[in-house]
Every structure is written in C-alpha cells, then in structure tokens.
Amino acid sequence: MEQLPRRKNGRIASLCKHFYNAADGQKDQSGGYIFRRKSPKFNKTMSTFHFQQFSVLQKHSGMKICTDAVLFGAMAPVKQGDQVLDIGAGTGVLSLMAVQLGAAKVTAVELTQQAYQEADINFNNSRWAERLEIVHQDIQSFALTIERQYDLIISNPPFFENHSKTINTLRNTARHTDQLPFADLIGIAGRLLSPQGLFYLLIPAHAVEKFSAQASAAGFYLTKRTDFRGLAHNDAKVSALTFSRTTAAFTEKLLTIYNSHGIYSQDSEAYLTDFLLRFAK
C-alpha cells in the first residue's frame, strides 16, 4: 500500500488498495495475485475474489475486497462459538472470515440491495451457509426490532465525514457516514452487545480520537488499537479498534503490511496465511 492518490484538494481518494485475482491473467512476485488501484475496468476483470475456503462475488457492490478489510477480518477477536453481528456487511467477506475463525452464527446486516444480493449468494455458496444469515435492512431499524445480544459486533463502517462525493451512489453509501453516523453506530453497539462482548471496527486513523471519546461517553473502554500502514515509511491510514464494556489492559500496535511492494511482512502474513490463496499449502 504505497502512498495513495489524493484529490486536488488534498483529501485521500481511497483508504483501501484493491486486490485483483489471477483470473485476469496477471500474477505478482509470490504467485496468485497482483494489486493495483481501482480502474474503470474493475468490475469486468474482478467480479469474484477467491480465498482458500470461500469465494466472494463483488460485481455490483459499492466497495470491493481490499487489503485493510481482509487484514481487519483476519485479526477479528472471534472466539469459538461466538454469536456475531456484522454491521454494514457489504459482500459478506467479514462474516465469512468470522465463521472460518470459529463463530457459531453470524448475522450480517446490509443496507444496499446490490450488496445484500451478492452477500446472500456468497453465503449460500459457502460451506457454512447454515451459520450465516443476511438481513436487508438499515441497522438502525434492525436494532429496534431485535431482542438478542451478540458476543462480538464487527463493522467496517462508512468513514468519510463532510467529504466530497463521487457520482457512484453505491460507493457513496459504503464510504460516507450519512447513513450511519458514529453516534448511531455506538448507540447500536450499546444496545446489542452482550455484557462480556467485544465491539470491533475499522476506521481512519484520524478519526480514532473522536470516535473513542464518543464511545467512552457511552460506557465503552478501548482495549486494543492496531494501526495499519502500507510500508515502513508510510503513515498509518486506518486503525482496527476493540472496545469492551469492562476495563482491561490497553494494548497498541503498529502493523506494517508490506516489506516491499507486493511482499507481505511477517506480521501480516501470519494473519493472512489461512485466508489468501497465495499462502495455501
């Protein structure tokens, strides 16, 4: 993840680097994948992304598979038998990773019709279909009707506030906080998280202080923070945060994703080794 492109006004154009499968005939130095920035031909060349144990159809969804999201999913604090809620599930990749990690059941809630349909296909095509549920609804309405609580709530929420938007409506919904403000997300976690549960999310590094302050005011404790940077000379762009309802020792880590372009660091490889095809044994 080299220095990302910026808009003319200096805002970051994208926080994620997209993965590309070898399906388009290109491979990287380790075999299997090549990564590059999103192009207008993305949907044509990369409609399905294949992991070791499942595949993700993503032809019409607003946000595609990206490095940060996959690392975030691989690092999720899933315990065997957990009941998990995935807020803003998109294509369902985080839900699929959670069941592979041992979740007993994952309920995925997705607002957009296109992503919901693709997640439904991805779940039914997986080996864990009976442990995966997709709900087509806004999370605010879902939270008002559900009575149960969850052991783990995961979310890769919209992350741009007051930023200019693209003409792609689906991508706007996936990236901007209009539909899911941080205050709403925290309130929903407060209602649906079990007393001993964990709230795990991925947000821009610059938003951590603001989000943490709001979460603290709502009774959550930040117990772990992992900042992701592409290469050793890059600044961290996104942070994986873990909150709980009870106090615990706080841990902090800076994760460098690549040793060089296309070559994963030892730390990131340790997380991804059970998921990416390039690491299949």
PyMOL commands that set and color helices and strands:
alter all, ss='L'
color gray80, all
select helices_A, chain A and resi 22-24+42-45+67-74+93-100+113-124+129-131+139-145+169-175+182-192+205-217+266-272+277-279
alter helices_A, ss='H'
color red, helices_A
select strands_A, chain A and resi 19-20+34-35+48-50+55-57+83-87+105-110+132-136+150-155+193-204+221-229+238-244+251-256+258-260+263-264
alter strands_A, ss='S'
color yellow, strands_A
deselect
rebuild
show_as cartoon
